[in-house]
Structure formats: structure tokens, C-alpha cells
Amino acid sequence: MLRNKSSELLMADKDVLLDLDYTGESHVPDYYGSLQNGGFIPPRYLAAAAEADDDEEDDEPIYIHCDKGGRQPPHPRGNYFRDGKTKIDFVLVWEVRSRRKRRSRQRGRDERAGQVEGGAEEASRSERRKALLALWRDKFTHNLQRAGLLLEKEETVSEKKTIHYLKLSAPWDVLVYYAEELCLRAPLQAQPNPDFNTSDQVLRKLCIPNFMAESVPNKPVDYYTCAFRKSKMEKFLGCENHDTYFTNTQRHRIVYEILARTLYGKRKWAEVGVERLLREGAYTAAFPLHEGPFELPGYEISPEELNQRQILFYYWARWSKWYKYQPLDHIREYFGEKIALYFAWLGFYTVWLLPAAVVGTVVFVSGIMTMASNTPAEDICSSGDHYLMCPLCETCSNWNISDICPMAKMGYLFDHPGTVFFSVFMSFWAVTFLEYWKRKNATLAHHWDCMDFHEEEERPRPEFAAMAPAMEENPVTGVKEPYFPKKDRLTRMLTGSMVIVIMLSVVMIFLVTVIVYRGIVSIMMYHTQSLMLHTQAGNIANISSSMVNLALILLMGQVYTALAEQLTKWEMHRTQTQYEDAFTFKVFIFQFVNFYSSPFYVAFFKGRFVGYPGHYGTLFGMRNEDCGPGGCLIELAEQLFIIMVGKQLINNIQEFVIPKVKAWRQKRALAAVRGTQISQEPRRWEEDYELIECEGLFEEYLEIVLQFGFITIFVAAFPLAPLFALLNNWAEVRLDAHKFVCEYRRPVAERAQNIGVWFNILEALSHLSVIANAFLIAFTSDFLPRLLYQFKFHKDLTGYVNFTLAYSPSNYTQANHTMCRYKAFRDSDGNYTLFYWELLAVRLGFIIAFEHVVFFVLRAIDWMVPDVPESLELKVKRERYLAKQALADNQEALLVSRGSASSPGSDASPVEVS
């Protein structure tokens, strides 16, 4: 057996001895997954295990080659071991503080505290913890060797700490075995790269130059593919070249799968996988390497000689490429399908915003051009002292309606027949966009070989494995796994729901606070001597309250996201997918109420409970809010502009500044460690460790989905919303591209066939927008009252202003000695007039008709636009036929397949890819 020693690394000249003593358990390969409990273990692994057992009997330690800091042998540039041939597929990093530094710091704390004995105990616990982490690393490293991975170690040493880099590489045998187990796709026959840009096809047919198109070098070859099988390897293109057959992203995925399965401690305690080791602090980072620097060399070079990262930077991530098509195939080849689908969806959504922005701008401009024909506004401006209005607060004085002339004209821009048309247009636009995205998604999923991808039985999350109170057998795999009772989880989820309700109540409290703030500011403005402040009091109060509301929204969003994360962890969801879905649901529900509560209040509740003179409704002793001089729609437009555009600006500034600050701090910390080696050019793994960890796509999706809600639900009040969304998304694509290419460590490529739960949220928002716009037009806009007045009285709206103003009741006039007017359809006693009830019937009828017509047309669009294009269905059938023929054991079938592939009717002849 190995000697029982400390797990500290013992250095001897250039080599480092890793003591792999770990509790003396059997050294049979211990994998978390299909290699155990009757699963097939490759002979290579059994041989490695036998050799390891022989080493134990001879008491021989296991060496991993390692260079210390200081003088180092020349190393090849690029992502290779020192032999210049073995590819680096993954890097594990951990930091160890120097013993002298730890002791001096601990001694200083003990002396200052005056508790030497307590300090010694604390130091002892700290040392035991560090020894345990080192022990886990040693066993993990040993098991990685048994899995067949090749290892090489580097160090960066300073007086303060030592940074260890463990480079991992998967040899051919391991890649082949896991390629079959993970159902990777293998190339059968090359085919021409399809053109997915509809705009490019249209422009070419019209013989119009396409300035958005650009030739990107080294475009990945498109293949007909099938599931990889080792026994049929000779049927696959390029199988004779072991170095290039598997792409780098496939190699990363395979090595990460091994890292996720490998034991480092007791199976009964679920001490499995690199993710849990990262959370326990045994490693500080685990990542695949970038393909070299992103900066272009200082000398002339052929575009084909650029590495993948440089191609993405030059042709995609630069701001000067804002109008070019995204190189989606290159993004997928470098980052994997999940990230590529996000950028494909974001780009597709941005392109579809273009017609919405054009139509919205035309509607807004048409409002400006027809403003002079607005008869009610002209009547208000020319009324002089004819209409004396009732006071707006208890201590305010009467005022003339002609004072609000500018706001009456401005209100027409957001409340005219064009906005009604635009709300109907956007309802159709939202659903049509989603239908065509489903087609685009299906095409990309097939093109990227993930159309039939389904996540295999997922392993438990590291946090779940660490905190689960019991172990039970998984009914699918038959392996004992950490278990948490469903009843206890349900109880925790109900408790978490109560917390969510409490937090939503807090949002409502803040909303009421903003309403009270708006009322106080309005009263203060009304009491000033300035005529401008007096007439613009409501406008000033609304704008300032919107800014306060935006600050509260952003603050509450940060607080609740952190709370939702803790609640979701506490609920103990078994898999990462379950965890992410629960977290997404919590955050979106809260952010939906957080961002949309104030616009919903202005759109549907403000001005509905005002009452009438002598019988005003109150809240906390203050009169309930009424809509401003220009109507509620202009106030809603102001709120949407401030909240939507303000949030976008703040988010973009954060996305630009925060990664750079984090990267600067990381580089500064590592530069201090490198010390005297700072003059040497940093190696690839050191440069990548200086980058910041990829934060995933959750925040990116959430930001754009909330934006989608703004431009669909309230679009009747703000026709320019799609234009501002378009401008933001042009910047968003480049910001995100720059982060992933230049500032993030390379994430592990993940497979996905769609954008997941976010599509369901988008569908829900699109249907909600139909209902919201129907109510907005019916109850908030003046469109229907004007239409009914035109039908019953005057088509040119003559006398409409006087018709909408009621006289104050006699009891109020007697008490105040002044007859005044207020906006309502009431008689002299304060009762609703017949016109009010007729209008209510028209409004309800409009809502029913609007919803039924729009939803009928949407269902028709859904039926007419198939989710999968007909051409794609034909491709799928062709691919299945080729796969069946290529994998046939019958040689005659294979000859027939080759003959059909080389016939004139075939898509392309077989191509040998090296």
C-alpha cells in the first residue's frame, strides 16, 4: 500500500511527487455513472487499475511531471503539453498559500486577540481543512489517471502563494469510448453549407448588393451525420486522422464528462465530480483553454491562418461589425450549441424588430403630422376662460382648461387612430415572430446535429449531493444517489411561495409609496407661484416618480435575485435543470411584478377611482390620483421610456464596465503572484486564468425577455418602444460577443436543441399582450369615446370637449360658491349618464371582438406556418437513409449507398476530411 503521508506536494528538483494515499480503499475504477454496476469497463482501464495495484504492492509513488517556478524549459506555443503534440483539453487550477505567510498571519491575529490557545485551535482546524482538500485533490487526480486521461502539471510560485495548473488531455481510446457513450454525431457525407439568411436570399434574387454579408474564413463543413459507433468507425469521414477527427468542443465535453463522474472521496457521501470540488474550495477554477489570443498579430497574415478566437473577434465581436450577419456556425463550433442558440435567437429577434421599429416610427411621425387636425386639442387651446375646472387638490384653486394646451397636443401623439392599428399590428407581429423562430430553431437544431438531442439522466447537483440527508437507489441507473424526501421539498416550496408573496407585497408597498410621492410633489407644484410649474405639476411629478421607481426596481431586483437563489437552494432540487427552472420561475415572476406593476397601475387603475366634486375618493387622507392633462397614455409613455430605456442604459454600462473591472483585479492579483516572472510572456493557461468566469446566459435572457414584454404589452402607449429595443439589441449583441470572446474564460460547450423555458415565457407574454392592448384601447385610450361621439353626434368632433366635461353637483357649488367643470360622463347630480353606459357596452364589445379576431388570426398563422420547414423534413429523411445505409452490415447495401451518394441526384459526393 502507499505510505500514509501528508497530502502536501513534495518537490524534488523538477518533478513533483503527488502522494495519492486516500483512506486505503480499493483502486478499482470508481466512476459515477454507466461504468459501474455491471456497466462495461474498457480493458485499457482494467489494465491501468492492475498497474496501479502493482504499484501499491511495491510501495511506488505515482509521478506527474511538473515544473517549478524559475528556470523552465522552452515550451511550445499553443494549447499543447511540453511535448508539442498532446492537446490540452482542460485545466484545473488551485492555489496554496505559503506556509510561512499563513503562520505569520495567524500569529499576528492570535497576539492581537490575546487568545493564543483559541487561535491555535482555529489554526488546527484550518490546517485540517487544507489537508482534507489536498487529500481530495490527490484521490481525484489518481482516479483521473485511471480514467485514461493524460496529466501534466505547472506551477507559478511566489512568496505569498503557489498557483498550480493541472493540464488534462484525453487520448484517442478515451475519446472513442465516450463519444459512443455520449452519442456524439459522426460525419457520413459532406454537403453544401445551407444559407439560413432569408434577407440574403431575397436581395440576391432582386440583384441588390448585400452589405450585411461577409465571407468569414474557415467556415465549418456541414455533414450528413449519425450517432457515433466504434464498430463502424471506418464508415465515418476523417476517422484515420486521430488528431483532428474530434473537434475541440467535443474533446472538452468528453473530458468534462469524466471530471463530472470521477470520485474524490466516499461514494456514500456523494463526493463526486469537479463541480463539487470547486464549491468546496479544493480547486479555484476548471476550464478548457481558448484557442490562443484574440488580438490580431502585428504582421500581415492570411485570414485562413487566424485561430478560431481571432476569427470570432475580427468578424463578430468588434463594434464595426454591428451591421454584419453573425457567423453562427463559427460560434457554435467554438462555444457549443447552447450559446450559439442564444446569439441566433437574439440576432433573429433583433432583425424582426426592424419592421416593428419602422412601423412604430411611421405611426409616431403620422401623429406629429396630423396633430393640427386634432379638433379637441384646438378647442382646448382656444377656449380661454370658457371652461373653469374644479381644483385638483383640497387646497388648490380653480384653473382654466386652456392652461394645458401644450399637453393636450402632446397627448395626441400617443392616443390617435394610428396607435390602435399599431397595437393590432404588434399582436400579430409577436406571434408571427415566435412561429418563425420555431422554424429557424428547427433548422439550426438539425444543422447543428442536436434536433433529436435529449438530456440523459442527469446527475444530482453538487450542492444537493452535499446536503441531502439520505441515500436511495436511482430507479433509472440503479446507482445509490443522495435523496431528499419529496414531502419535505414540497413543504419548503410552499414556504418559499409564501416568501415570494411577501416580497411581491413589498413591491406593492413601494408602488403605493411612489403614488404618495407623486401626490405630494404635485401638491407642492400646484402651490408655487410659477405658472410653468403650476401647469406642468403633474408632468414633473410623473417623471420624477418614474426615476424613483426605476431606482427602487433595480434595487429590489438585486435583493430578490439573491433571495431567490437562496430559496431555490434551500428547496433541494435534485438536478441542475430542475434547479434552473425553479430559479427562473421565481426570478421572472418577481421581475414581472417589479417592472410592470407601475405601468399596469397607470394603464388600468389610475384615474378610475377619483370620484367627483364633493365625493372624492382618498388614500391616506390624500385625494386619489387622476390622469394628467394629456391623459393616462402620455403618462404611461413617460414611464415606459424612463423604465425601459433607463434599465437598458444601466445594464449596458454594467456589462461594459463590470467585466473589465473584474478582469483588472484578477490580472493584478496574478501579476503579484508571478513576481519576477512578470517579464516572461504568460502562458495560455495563465492568460485564461486571468480572465473572469463565464456567468452563463440567465441574466442575458432575462433582460431581453423583459424588453419583449415592454414592446408588446404596452405598445399602444409607446410606439417608439421597438425602435429603442432595436438600438439596444444592436449594442447588446456586440457587448455579449466581446464578453464571451475577450473577457470570459472559455465555457464548456453544452448541447441544446432550443432556448428552453424562455420560449414558453415569450409565448405567455405574447398572449398577455393581446389582452392588455385590448383593455388599453378600450378603457385608457380616448379612441372609443371619440368614435362613439362621432357616430352619435358630430363626425368632426365639434363640441367633444364640452361633451366630456360634467358640471359640479349643486351641493358642491353651494359649499364652494363656484360652478366648475370636471372630466366625466355624469349629470348634475353626479350620476352616470346614458352615454357612459352605452360607452361601457361598446368597450366590452370591443374587447371581446378584438381578442377573438386576433386570437383567430394567430391560430390561423400557427396553422399556416409549420414548425418544421418542408425542405428540412426532406433533409432529415435523406440523412436517416444515409445513416441506415452507411451503418449496414451488409456489404451490398453499403455498395448501393455509395452508388446513390455519387449519383447525379445526390446532394454531394463523399469528401475526405483530414
Sequence and secondary structure as in RCSB ss.txt:
>XXXX:A:sequence
MLRNKSSELLMADKDVLLDLDYTGESHVPDYYGSLQNGGFIPPRYLAAAAEADDDEEDDEPIYIHCDKGGRQPPH
PRGNYFRDGKTKIDFVLVWEVRSRRKRRSRQRGRDERAGQVEGGAEEASRSERRKALLALWRDKFTHNLQRAGLL
LEKEETVSEKKTIHYLKLSAPWDVLVYYAEELCLRAPLQAQPNPDFNTSDQVLRKLCIPNFMAESVPNKPVDYYT
CAFRKSKMEKFLGCENHDTYFTNTQRHRIVYEILARTLYGKRKWAEVGVERLLREGAYTAAFPLHEGPFELPGYE
ISPEELNQRQILFYYWARWSKWYKYQPLDHIREYFGEKIALYFAWLGFYTVWLLPAAVVGTVVFVSGIMTMASNT
PAEDICSSGDHYLMCPLCETCSNWNISDICPMAKMGYLFDHPGTVFFSVFMSFWAVTFLEYWKRKNATLAHHWDC
MDFHEEEERPRPEFAAMAPAMEENPVTGVKEPYFPKKDRLTRMLTGSMVIVIMLSVVMIFLVTVIVYRGIVSIMM
YHTQSLMLHTQAGNIANISSSMVNLALILLMGQVYTALAEQLTKWEMHRTQTQYEDAFTFKVFIFQFVNFYSSPF
YVAFFKGRFVGYPGHYGTLFGMRNEDCGPGGCLIELAEQLFIIMVGKQLINNIQEFVIPKVKAWRQKRALAAVRG
TQISQEPRRWEEDYELIECEGLFEEYLEIVLQFGFITIFVAAFPLAPLFALLNNWAEVRLDAHKFVCEYRRPVAE
RAQNIGVWFNILEALSHLSVIANAFLIAFTSDFLPRLLYQFKFHKDLTGYVNFTLAYSPSNYTQANHTMCRYKAF
RDSDGNYTLFYWELLAVRLGFIIAFEHVVFFVLRAIDWMVPDVPESLELKVKRERYLAKQALADNQEALLVSRGS
ASSPGSDASPVEVS
>XXXX:A:secstr
       S EEETTEEEE    TT   S  BSSTTSTT    HHHHHHHHHHHHHHHTT  EEE EE SSS    
 SSSB TTSSSB  EEEEEEEE HHHHHHHHHHHHHHHT HHHHHHHHHHHHHHHHHHHHHHHHHHHHHHHTT E
EEEEEEE SSEEEEEEEEE  HHHHHHHHHHTT EEEEEEE      HHHHHHHHTT   TT    SS   EEEE
EE  GGGGGGSTTTT TTTSS HHHHHHHHHHHHHHBBSS GGGT BSHHHHHHHTS SEEE   SS SS  SS 
  GGGS HHHHHIIIIISGGGTTS   HHHHHHHH HHHHHHHHHHHHHHHHHHHHHHHHHHHHHHHHHTGGG H
HHHHHHT TTS EE  SSTT   EEGGGGHHHHHHHHHTSSHHHHHHHHHHHHHHHHHHHHHHHHHHHHHHHTT 
TT    S    HHHHHH SEEEE TTT  EEEE  HHHHHHHHHHHHHHHHHHHHHHHHHHHHHHHHHHHHHHHH
HTSS HHHHHTHHHHHHHHHHHHHHHHHHHHHHHHHHHHHHHHHHTT SSHHHHHHHHHHHHHHHHHHHHHHHHH
HHHHTTTSS EETTEE EETTEE     TT HHHHHHHHHIIIIIHHHHHHHHHHHHHHHHHHHHHHHHHHHHHG
GGGGS   HHHHHHHSB    SHHHHHHHHHHHHHHHHSTTT TTHHHHHHHHHHHHHHHHHHIIIIIB      
  SS THHHHHHHHHHHHHHHHHHHIIIIISSHHHHHHHHHHT TT TTHHHHHEEE  HHHHHHHT   EEESS
B TTS B HHHHHHHHHHHHHHHHHHHHHHHHHHHHHHHS SS HHHHHHHHHHHHHHHHHT S HHHHHHHHHH
HTSTTSS       
